[in-house]
Amino acid sequence: MTQDEIIAFVAGLGDVLTLRPASGDGTPPISWGDTFFYVSPDGTVPTRRQPFATIVTKDYPGDAMSRLDRPGVFRLNIAAGRDDFLRHAGHEPRGAAPAGVDPAAADTLFAHPVYGAGGWLAVVDPGPRTDAVVRDLLRAAHRRAGAHHRRRDGRS
């Protein structure tokens, strides 16, 4: 999956605000080139809410284990929640990752190197091996974010 394919897939889920920070838009330079997905039926940036998925294109301070400094490499991060995290990572979000997991390996789902304790999963350069599960996880993350949005708005 390319970044554009992921962006198109997520946009097709409905009520998605896709933020793509760039030079001149007031966002911090570290975020330029990355993509952030929110559920936002009115198209405004939600306050006090995290995105339900992100695409990052570079190493961040304290988050270089995926070696995103390699040309053309990106990582898709998904707020999987406890149950999906446990099913796919093989351990509780706050538990230790199994030995041998390489957070720089392409097309391999793993606990996010920094936000795994919060139930986030990640995959570097998703491809054929992770395509179906990535789509399922994105749908589920979108559903959870939508339900959270409706609860906060008082529209159960």
N, C-alpha and C positions, 0 to 999 in steps of 0.2 A: 504494500500500500504506500502510495506517495502521500506527502502532506496534503496536496490538493484533493486527493481521493478521500482522505480522512475528513477534511473540512467539508466537502460536499456531502458525505455520508451523514455527518453530525448535523449539518444544516437541514437535511431532509427529515430529521426527527421532529422538527417543529418547535416553535417558540424559543429558538436558540439565538442568543446574541454571541457572535464570534468577534473577539477583539484581536486585532493584529497590530500591536504597537509598532510605530515607525518614527523615524526622525521627524521632528517638527510637530508632533501631536501632543507634546507635554508629558509623555511617558518617560520613565527612566531609560537611559541607553541600554542597560543590561537586558531589558525586555524586548528590544527591537528584534524583529525576525521571528519571535515566538508567537504562539496562538493560544488564546484562552477561551473556553466555552462555558457559557452561563445559560441557565433557563431564565428567560426574561420576555414574557409575552408582550410587554409594552416597549421593548427595545432599549430600555435604559440600563445602565450598569447597576447591578444590585449592590446595595451597601451591606456591609457586614456579612457577606457571603463569599465563599470560595468558589472557583469554577468547578465544574464536575469532571472536566478533562482539560489537559493542556498538551501542547506540542512545544518542546524546547529544542533549540538548535545549537546550544553552546553549553559549556560547563558554567555553573554558577559557583560563587564562593561556598565552600563546604559541600559541594555536590559535583565531584569530578570523576566519580567511579565509573560512569558510563562512557567516559572518554569521548565526549561530544565535540572535542577539538579536532576530530578527524574530518576531512572534507566530505560534505554531503550527508553526514550522519545526523539523525535527529532521534528524539525519544518521545513516545506518546505516553502520557501519564493519565491514569484513570482512577477516580474515586470509587473504588470497588465496594466498599462497605465490608463489614465483618464476614458475612457468610460467603460471598464471592471470593474475598481475599483468602479465607481459609481453604476453600475448595481449590483455588488455583495456585496458591503459594505453598500450601501444605503445612502451614503453621498459623497460629493466632497472630494478629497484627503486631502485638507487642512481644511476640516470641522471637526466638533466634532463627534466622534464615538457615536452611540446610547448607551443609558444607558443599562446596563445588559450584555454587551459583555464581555465574559471571555477569555482573550488571553491565558489561560492555558487549556481550554477545548479541549479535543481530537475531531478530525473529524469535526471541525467547522471552516468555513472560516471567517476571520476577517481582518481588517486593520492592517498591520504590526505595532507593538507597537512603533517602532522608525522611520521606513521609510514609513509609511502610507501616510504622506504628499507628498511623491514622487510618489505615485500611486502603492505602493507595497501591496500585499495581502499575508496572511500567513495562514497556517493550521498546528496544532500540530497533529502528528500521523494521517495523512490522512487515511480514511477508506471508507466503502461503501457509506456513506452519501455524501462524497465530491469527490469520485473517478472520476466521469464523468466531473464535473466542473474543477477539478484540471487538468485533461488531456487537456480539452479545453483551459484553461488559459495557460498551458505550450506551447501548439501549437501556440497560439496567441503571446505569449511573444517571442517565437523562430522566428516567422515570422517578428515581429517588429525589433528584434535584427538583423536579416538577412538583412532586408531592410536598416537599419541604417549602417550596415557594407558595403553594396554595395554603398550607397551614399558616405560614407567616402572614399571608394576606387575609386570613380568616375565611377562606373558601374551601372548606374540606370537600 
